[in-house]
């Protein structure tokens, strides 16, 4: 997994467990794509201070993931949903019964919604 994407997942899953200050800094960093210097200016803190907060916050969130494994479970479920969707689409393509085919397509659409909500 790409480093920045992995860090974004950490923040998405465990950001609420951080302090308000840590959350704000990481929101600027990940969501708003601010540089360390820009965050330091907005927060009236040194650039090194921002760097330290980000580094400590990442370490905390990595520890949460190590213990809870929510991201790993989420990614596995996404892969499983995609496999199920593909198998259903394959079945629908082979199916001659139009009613069954349309019911399979409805199930595929529901799986897509579940996948998008996660």
Chimera marker file (.cmm) of the C-alpha trace (Angstrom):
<marker_set name="trace">
<marker id="1" x="0.000" y="0.000" z="0.000" r="1" g="1" b="0" radius="0.5"/>
<marker id="2" x="1.333" y="3.416" z="-0.908" r="1" g="1" b="0" radius="0.5"/>
<marker id="3" x="2.709" y="5.215" z="2.168" r="1" g="1" b="0" radius="0.5"/>
<marker id="4" x="0.472" y="8.296" z="1.949" r="1" g="1" b="0" radius="0.5"/>
<marker id="5" x="-2.629" y="6.166" z="1.292" r="1" g="1" b="0" radius="0.5"/>
<marker id="6" x="-1.762" y="3.946" z="4.262" r="1" g="1" b="0" radius="0.5"/>
<marker id="7" x="-1.358" y="6.978" z="6.484" r="1" g="1" b="0" radius="0.5"/>
<marker id="8" x="-4.689" y="8.370" z="5.263" r="1" g="1" b="0" radius="0.5"/>
<marker id="9" x="-6.355" y="5.071" z="6.154" r="1" g="1" b="0" radius="0.5"/>
<marker id="10" x="-4.814" y="5.277" z="9.614" r="1" g="1" b="0" radius="0.5"/>
<marker id="11" x="-6.199" y="8.768" z="10.058" r="1" g="1" b="0" radius="0.5"/>
<marker id="12" x="-9.630" y="7.818" z="8.689" r="1" g="1" b="0" radius="0.5"/>
<marker id="13" x="-9.930" y="4.828" z="11.005" r="1" g="1" b="0" radius="0.5"/>
<marker id="14" x="-8.204" y="6.086" z="14.149" r="1" g="1" b="0" radius="0.5"/>
<marker id="15" x="-8.245" y="9.882" z="13.897" r="1" g="1" b="0" radius="0.5"/>
<marker id="16" x="-11.093" y="10.184" z="16.383" r="1" g="1" b="0" radius="0.5"/>
<marker id="17" x="-8.867" y="8.634" z="19.047" r="1" g="1" b="0" radius="0.5"/>
<marker id="18" x="-6.414" y="11.541" z="18.837" r="1" g="1" b="0" radius="0.5"/>
<marker id="19" x="-6.557" y="14.817" z="20.738" r="1" g="1" b="0" radius="0.5"/>
<marker id="20" x="-8.294" y="17.772" z="19.103" r="1" g="1" b="0" radius="0.5"/>
<marker id="21" x="-4.930" y="19.410" z="18.380" r="1" g="1" b="0" radius="0.5"/>
<marker id="22" x="-3.521" y="16.250" z="16.791" r="1" g="1" b="0" radius="0.5"/>
<marker id="23" x="-6.681" y="15.823" z="14.721" r="1" g="1" b="0" radius="0.5"/>
<marker id="24" x="-6.562" y="19.418" z="13.501" r="1" g="1" b="0" radius="0.5"/>
<marker id="25" x="-2.918" y="19.144" z="12.485" r="1" g="1" b="0" radius="0.5"/>
<marker id="26" x="-3.497" y="15.853" z="10.670" r="1" g="1" b="0" radius="0.5"/>
<marker id="27" x="-6.587" y="17.247" z="8.935" r="1" g="1" b="0" radius="0.5"/>
<marker id="28" x="-4.459" y="20.085" z="7.582" r="1" g="1" b="0" radius="0.5"/>
<marker id="29" x="-1.765" y="17.595" z="6.601" r="1" g="1" b="0" radius="0.5"/>
<marker id="30" x="-3.873" y="14.843" z="4.995" r="1" g="1" b="0" radius="0.5"/>
<marker id="31" x="-7.189" y="16.401" z="4.045" r="1" g="1" b="0" radius="0.5"/>
<marker id="32" x="-6.085" y="19.906" z="3.085" r="1" g="1" b="0" radius="0.5"/>
<marker id="33" x="-2.588" y="18.896" z="1.878" r="1" g="1" b="0" radius="0.5"/>
<marker id="34" x="-0.854" y="21.685" z="3.810" r="1" g="1" b="0" radius="0.5"/>
<marker id="35" x="2.913" y="21.632" z="4.118" r="1" g="1" b="0" radius="0.5"/>
<marker id="36" x="4.539" y="21.493" z="7.553" r="1" g="1" b="0" radius="0.5"/>
<marker id="37" x="5.441" y="25.185" z="7.240" r="1" g="1" b="0" radius="0.5"/>
<marker id="38" x="1.832" y="26.121" z="6.380" r="1" g="1" b="0" radius="0.5"/>
<marker id="39" x="0.460" y="24.153" z="9.324" r="1" g="1" b="0" radius="0.5"/>
<marker id="40" x="3.045" y="25.701" z="11.626" r="1" g="1" b="0" radius="0.5"/>
<marker id="41" x="1.971" y="29.170" z="10.537" r="1" g="1" b="0" radius="0.5"/>
<marker id="42" x="-1.746" y="28.464" z="10.997" r="1" g="1" b="0" radius="0.5"/>
<marker id="43" x="-1.256" y="26.738" z="14.363" r="1" g="1" b="0" radius="0.5"/>
<marker id="44" x="1.357" y="29.265" z="15.587" r="1" g="1" b="0" radius="0.5"/>
<marker id="45" x="3.811" y="26.469" z="16.340" r="1" g="1" b="0" radius="0.5"/>
<marker id="46" x="7.270" y="25.715" z="14.977" r="1" g="1" b="0" radius="0.5"/>
<marker id="47" x="7.672" y="23.517" z="11.943" r="1" g="1" b="0" radius="0.5"/>
<marker id="48" x="9.592" y="21.036" z="14.109" r="1" g="1" b="0" radius="0.5"/>
<marker id="49" x="6.710" y="21.004" z="16.574" r="1" g="1" b="0" radius="0.5"/>
<marker id="50" x="4.284" y="20.101" z="13.783" r="1" g="1" b="0" radius="0.5"/>
<marker id="51" x="6.649" y="17.412" z="12.519" r="1" g="1" b="0" radius="0.5"/>
<marker id="52" x="6.853" y="15.914" z="16.017" r="1" g="1" b="0" radius="0.5"/>
<marker id="53" x="3.055" y="15.903" z="16.470" r="1" g="1" b="0" radius="0.5"/>
<marker id="54" x="2.570" y="14.181" z="13.109" r="1" g="1" b="0" radius="0.5"/>
<marker id="55" x="5.268" y="11.616" z="13.857" r="1" g="1" b="0" radius="0.5"/>
<marker id="56" x="3.851" y="10.808" z="17.335" r="1" g="1" b="0" radius="0.5"/>
<marker id="57" x="0.301" y="10.678" z="16.006" r="1" g="1" b="0" radius="0.5"/>
<marker id="58" x="1.279" y="8.249" z="13.236" r="1" g="1" b="0" radius="0.5"/>
<marker id="59" x="3.022" y="6.037" z="15.780" r="1" g="1" b="0" radius="0.5"/>
<marker id="60" x="-0.079" y="6.020" z="17.989" r="1" g="1" b="0" radius="0.5"/>
<marker id="61" x="-2.373" y="5.168" z="15.084" r="1" g="1" b="0" radius="0.5"/>
<marker id="62" x="-0.013" y="2.418" z="13.896" r="1" g="1" b="0" radius="0.5"/>
<marker id="63" x="-0.126" y="0.949" z="17.403" r="1" g="1" b="0" radius="0.5"/>
<marker id="64" x="-3.942" y="1.022" z="17.307" r="1" g="1" b="0" radius="0.5"/>
<marker id="65" x="-3.906" y="-0.781" z="13.952" r="1" g="1" b="0" radius="0.5"/>
<marker id="66" x="-1.442" y="-3.349" z="15.269" r="1" g="1" b="0" radius="0.5"/>
<marker id="67" x="-3.774" y="-4.130" z="18.167" r="1" g="1" b="0" radius="0.5"/>
<marker id="68" x="-7.163" y="-3.787" z="16.443" r="1" g="1" b="0" radius="0.5"/>
<marker id="69" x="-6.428" y="-4.560" z="12.794" r="1" g="1" b="0" radius="0.5"/>
<marker id="70" x="-9.425" y="-2.592" z="11.509" r="1" g="1" b="0" radius="0.5"/>
<marker id="71" x="-7.751" y="-1.488" z="8.293" r="1" g="1" b="0" radius="0.5"/>
<marker id="72" x="-6.557" y="-5.001" z="7.479" r="1" g="1" b="0" radius="0.5"/>
<marker id="73" x="-10.075" y="-6.359" z="8.062" r="1" g="1" b="0" radius="0.5"/>
<marker id="74" x="-11.577" y="-3.585" z="5.934" r="1" g="1" b="0" radius="0.5"/>
<marker id="75" x="-9.201" y="-4.250" z="3.025" r="1" g="1" b="0" radius="0.5"/>
<marker id="76" x="-9.886" y="-7.997" z="3.183" r="1" g="1" b="0" radius="0.5"/>
<marker id="77" x="-13.637" y="-7.378" z="3.138" r="1" g="1" b="0" radius="0.5"/>
<marker id="78" x="-13.257" y="-5.069" z="0.115" r="1" g="1" b="0" radius="0.5"/>
<marker id="79" x="-11.387" y="-7.790" z="-1.780" r="1" g="1" b="0" radius="0.5"/>
<marker id="80" x="-14.024" y="-10.357" z="-0.847" r="1" g="1" b="0" radius="0.5"/>
<marker id="81" x="-16.842" y="-8.051" z="-1.968" r="1" g="1" b="0" radius="0.5"/>
<marker id="82" x="-15.118" y="-7.506" z="-5.317" r="1" g="1" b="0" radius="0.5"/>
<marker id="83" x="-14.694" y="-11.276" z="-5.795" r="1" g="1" b="0" radius="0.5"/>
<marker id="84" x="-18.358" y="-11.927" z="-4.970" r="1" g="1" b="0" radius="0.5"/>
<marker id="85" x="-19.436" y="-9.151" z="-7.323" r="1" g="1" b="0" radius="0.5"/>
<marker id="86" x="-17.328" y="-10.617" z="-10.152" r="1" g="1" b="0" radius="0.5"/>
<marker id="87" x="-18.717" y="-14.114" z="-9.598" r="1" g="1" b="0" radius="0.5"/>
<marker id="88" x="-22.285" y="-12.809" z="-9.604" r="1" g="1" b="0" radius="0.5"/>
<marker id="89" x="-21.668" y="-10.854" z="-12.792" r="1" g="1" b="0" radius="0.5"/>
<marker id="90" x="-20.211" y="-13.984" z="-14.403" r="1" g="1" b="0" radius="0.5"/>
<marker id="91" x="-23.294" y="-15.970" z="-13.344" r="1" g="1" b="0" radius="0.5"/>
<marker id="92" x="-25.618" y="-13.278" z="-14.671" r="1" g="1" b="0" radius="0.5"/>
<marker id="93" x="-23.774" y="-13.246" z="-18.014" r="1" g="1" b="0" radius="0.5"/>
<marker id="94" x="-24.238" y="-17.013" z="-18.386" r="1" g="1" b="0" radius="0.5"/>
<marker id="95" x="-27.843" y="-17.024" z="-17.171" r="1" g="1" b="0" radius="0.5"/>
<marker id="96" x="-30.616" y="-17.459" z="-19.754" r="1" g="1" b="0" radius="0.5"/>
<marker id="97" x="-33.494" y="-16.810" z="-17.329" r="1" g="1" b="0" radius="0.5"/>
<marker id="98" x="-34.026" y="-13.035" z="-17.563" r="1" g="1" b="0" radius="0.5"/>
<marker id="99" x="-35.756" y="-12.748" z="-14.174" r="1" g="1" b="0" radius="0.5"/>
<marker id="100" x="-32.914" y="-14.535" z="-12.382" r="1" g="1" b="0" radius="0.5"/>
<marker id="101" x="-30.405" y="-12.456" z="-14.334" r="1" g="1" b="0" radius="0.5"/>
<marker id="102" x="-32.066" y="-9.212" z="-13.219" r="1" g="1" b="0" radius="0.5"/>
<marker id="103" x="-32.198" y="-10.443" z="-9.600" r="1" g="1" b="0" radius="0.5"/>
<marker id="104" x="-28.473" y="-11.216" z="-9.719" r="1" g="1" b="0" radius="0.5"/>
<marker id="105" x="-27.822" y="-7.718" z="-11.069" r="1" g="1" b="0" radius="0.5"/>
<marker id="106" x="-29.803" y="-6.232" z="-8.161" r="1" g="1" b="0" radius="0.5"/>
<marker id="107" x="-27.612" y="-8.161" z="-5.730" r="1" g="1" b="0" radius="0.5"/>
<marker id="108" x="-24.513" y="-6.831" z="-7.520" r="1" g="1" b="0" radius="0.5"/>
<marker id="109" x="-25.825" y="-3.262" z="-7.179" r="1" g="1" b="0" radius="0.5"/>
<marker id="110" x="-26.421" y="-3.776" z="-3.454" r="1" g="1" b="0" radius="0.5"/>
<marker id="111" x="-22.884" y="-5.116" z="-3.035" r="1" g="1" b="0" radius="0.5"/>
<marker id="112" x="-21.531" y="-2.036" z="-4.814" r="1" g="1" b="0" radius="0.5"/>
<marker id="113" x="-23.437" y="0.203" z="-2.377" r="1" g="1" b="0" radius="0.5"/>
<marker id="114" x="-22.056" y="-1.704" z="0.616" r="1" g="1" b="0" radius="0.5"/>
<marker id="115" x="-18.561" y="-1.414" z="-0.827" r="1" g="1" b="0" radius="0.5"/>
<marker id="116" x="-18.914" y="2.343" z="-1.419" r="1" g="1" b="0" radius="0.5"/>
<marker id="117" x="-20.248" y="2.950" z="2.104" r="1" g="1" b="0" radius="0.5"/>
<marker id="118" x="-17.200" y="1.294" z="3.659" r="1" g="1" b="0" radius="0.5"/>
<link id1="1" id2="2" r="1" g="1" b="0" radius="0.2"/>
<link id1="2" id2="3" r="1" g="1" b="0" radius="0.2"/>
<link id1="3" id2="4" r="1" g="1" b="0" radius="0.2"/>
<link id1="4" id2="5" r="1" g="1" b="0" radius="0.2"/>
<link id1="5" id2="6" r="1" g="1" b="0" radius="0.2"/>
<link id1="6" id2="7" r="1" g="1" b="0" radius="0.2"/>
<link id1="7" id2="8" r="1" g="1" b="0" radius="0.2"/>
<link id1="8" id2="9" r="1" g="1" b="0" radius="0.2"/>
<link id1="9" id2="10" r="1" g="1" b="0" radius="0.2"/>
<link id1="10" id2="11" r="1" g="1" b="0" radius="0.2"/>
<link id1="11" id2="12" r="1" g="1" b="0" radius="0.2"/>
<link id1="12" id2="13" r="1" g="1" b="0" radius="0.2"/>
<link id1="13" id2="14" r="1" g="1" b="0" radius="0.2"/>
<link id1="14" id2="15" r="1" g="1" b="0" radius="0.2"/>
<link id1="15" id2="16" r="1" g="1" b="0" radius="0.2"/>
<link id1="16" id2="17" r="1" g="1" b="0" radius="0.2"/>
<link id1="17" id2="18" r="1" g="1" b="0" radius="0.2"/>
<link id1="18" id2="19" r="1" g="1" b="0" radius="0.2"/>
<link id1="19" id2="20" r="1" g="1" b="0" radius="0.2"/>
<link id1="20" id2="21" r="1" g="1" b="0" radius="0.2"/>
<link id1="21" id2="22" r="1" g="1" b="0" radius="0.2"/>
<link id1="22" id2="23" r="1" g="1" b="0" radius="0.2"/>
<link id1="23" id2="24" r="1" g="1" b="0" radius="0.2"/>
<link id1="24" id2="25" r="1" g="1" b="0" radius="0.2"/>
<link id1="25" id2="26" r="1" g="1" b="0" radius="0.2"/>
<link id1="26" id2="27" r="1" g="1" b="0" radius="0.2"/>
<link id1="27" id2="28" r="1" g="1" b="0" radius="0.2"/>
<link id1="28" id2="29" r="1" g="1" b="0" radius="0.2"/>
<link id1="29" id2="30" r="1" g="1" b="0" radius="0.2"/>
<link id1="30" id2="31" r="1" g="1" b="0" radius="0.2"/>
<link id1="31" id2="32" r="1" g="1" b="0" radius="0.2"/>
<link id1="32" id2="33" r="1" g="1" b="0" radius="0.2"/>
<link id1="33" id2="34" r="1" g="1" b="0" radius="0.2"/>
<link id1="34" id2="35" r="1" g="1" b="0" radius="0.2"/>
<link id1="35" id2="36" r="1" g="1" b="0" radius="0.2"/>
<link id1="36" id2="37" r="1" g="1" b="0" radius="0.2"/>
<link id1="37" id2="38" r="1" g="1" b="0" radius="0.2"/>
<link id1="38" id2="39" r="1" g="1" b="0" radius="0.2"/>
<link id1="39" id2="40" r="1" g="1" b="0" radius="0.2"/>
<link id1="40" id2="41" r="1" g="1" b="0" radius="0.2"/>
<link id1="41" id2="42" r="1" g="1" b="0" radius="0.2"/>
<link id1="42" id2="43" r="1" g="1" b="0" radius="0.2"/>
<link id1="43" id2="44" r="1" g="1" b="0" radius="0.2"/>
<link id1="44" id2="45" r="1" g="1" b="0" radius="0.2"/>
<link id1="45" id2="46" r="1" g="1" b="0" radius="0.2"/>
<link id1="46" id2="47" r="1" g="1" b="0" radius="0.2"/>
<link id1="47" id2="48" r="1" g="1" b="0" radius="0.2"/>
<link id1="48" id2="49" r="1" g="1" b="0" radius="0.2"/>
<link id1="49" id2="50" r="1" g="1" b="0" radius="0.2"/>
<link id1="50" id2="51" r="1" g="1" b="0" radius="0.2"/>
<link id1="51" id2="52" r="1" g="1" b="0" radius="0.2"/>
<link id1="52" id2="53" r="1" g="1" b="0" radius="0.2"/>
<link id1="53" id2="54" r="1" g="1" b="0" radius="0.2"/>
<link id1="54" id2="55" r="1" g="1" b="0" radius="0.2"/>
<link id1="55" id2="56" r="1" g="1" b="0" radius="0.2"/>
<link id1="56" id2="57" r="1" g="1" b="0" radius="0.2"/>
<link id1="57" id2="58" r="1" g="1" b="0" radius="0.2"/>
<link id1="58" id2="59" r="1" g="1" b="0" radius="0.2"/>
<link id1="59" id2="60" r="1" g="1" b="0" radius="0.2"/>
<link id1="60" id2="61" r="1" g="1" b="0" radius="0.2"/>
<link id1="61" id2="62" r="1" g="1" b="0" radius="0.2"/>
<link id1="62" id2="63" r="1" g="1" b="0" radius="0.2"/>
<link id1="63" id2="64" r="1" g="1" b="0" radius="0.2"/>
<link id1="64" id2="65" r="1" g="1" b="0" radius="0.2"/>
<link id1="65" id2="66" r="1" g="1" b="0" radius="0.2"/>
<link id1="66" id2="67" r="1" g="1" b="0" radius="0.2"/>
<link id1="67" id2="68" r="1" g="1" b="0" radius="0.2"/>
<link id1="68" id2="69" r="1" g="1" b="0" radius="0.2"/>
<link id1="69" id2="70" r="1" g="1" b="0" radius="0.2"/>
<link id1="70" id2="71" r="1" g="1" b="0" radius="0.2"/>
<link id1="71" id2="72" r="1" g="1" b="0" radius="0.2"/>
<link id1="72" id2="73" r="1" g="1" b="0" radius="0.2"/>
<link id1="73" id2="74" r="1" g="1" b="0" radius="0.2"/>
<link id1="74" id2="75" r="1" g="1" b="0" radius="0.2"/>
<link id1="75" id2="76" r="1" g="1" b="0" radius="0.2"/>
<link id1="76" id2="77" r="1" g="1" b="0" radius="0.2"/>
<link id1="77" id2="78" r="1" g="1" b="0" radius="0.2"/>
<link id1="78" id2="79" r="1" g="1" b="0" radius="0.2"/>
<link id1="79" id2="80" r="1" g="1" b="0" radius="0.2"/>
<link id1="80" id2="81" r="1" g="1" b="0" radius="0.2"/>
<link id1="81" id2="82" r="1" g="1" b="0" radius="0.2"/>
<link id1="82" id2="83" r="1" g="1" b="0" radius="0.2"/>
<link id1="83" id2="84" r="1" g="1" b="0" radius="0.2"/>
<link id1="84" id2="85" r="1" g="1" b="0" radius="0.2"/>
<link id1="85" id2="86" r="1" g="1" b="0" radius="0.2"/>
<link id1="86" id2="87" r="1" g="1" b="0" radius="0.2"/>
<link id1="87" id2="88" r="1" g="1" b="0" radius="0.2"/>
<link id1="88" id2="89" r="1" g="1" b="0" radius="0.2"/>
<link id1="89" id2="90" r="1" g="1" b="0" radius="0.2"/>
<link id1="90" id2="91" r="1" g="1" b="0" radius="0.2"/>
<link id1="91" id2="92" r="1" g="1" b="0" radius="0.2"/>
<link id1="92" id2="93" r="1" g="1" b="0" radius="0.2"/>
<link id1="93" id2="94" r="1" g="1" b="0" radius="0.2"/>
<link id1="94" id2="95" r="1" g="1" b="0" radius="0.2"/>
<link id1="95" id2="96" r="1" g="1" b="0" radius="0.2"/>
<link id1="96" id2="97" r="1" g="1" b="0" radius="0.2"/>
<link id1="97" id2="98" r="1" g="1" b="0" radius="0.2"/>
<link id1="98" id2="99" r="1" g="1" b="0" radius="0.2"/>
<link id1="99" id2="100" r="1" g="1" b="0" radius="0.2"/>
<link id1="100" id2="101" r="1" g="1" b="0" radius="0.2"/>
<link id1="101" id2="102" r="1" g="1" b="0" radius="0.2"/>
<link id1="102" id2="103" r="1" g="1" b="0" radius="0.2"/>
<link id1="103" id2="104" r="1" g="1" b="0" radius="0.2"/>
<link id1="104" id2="105" r="1" g="1" b="0" radius="0.2"/>
<link id1="105" id2="106" r="1" g="1" b="0" radius="0.2"/>
<link id1="106" id2="107" r="1" g="1" b="0" radius="0.2"/>
<link id1="107" id2="108" r="1" g="1" b="0" radius="0.2"/>
<link id1="108" id2="109" r="1" g="1" b="0" radius="0.2"/>
<link id1="109" id2="110" r="1" g="1" b="0" radius="0.2"/>
<link id1="110" id2="111" r="1" g="1" b="0" radius="0.2"/>
<link id1="111" id2="112" r="1" g="1" b="0" radius="0.2"/>
<link id1="112" id2="113" r="1" g="1" b="0" radius="0.2"/>
<link id1="113" id2="114" r="1" g="1" b="0" radius="0.2"/>
<link id1="114" id2="115" r="1" g="1" b="0" radius="0.2"/>
<link id1="115" id2="116" r="1" g="1" b="0" radius="0.2"/>
<link id1="116" id2="117" r="1" g="1" b="0" radius="0.2"/>
<link id1="117" id2="118" r="1" g="1" b="0" radius="0.2"/>
</marker_set>
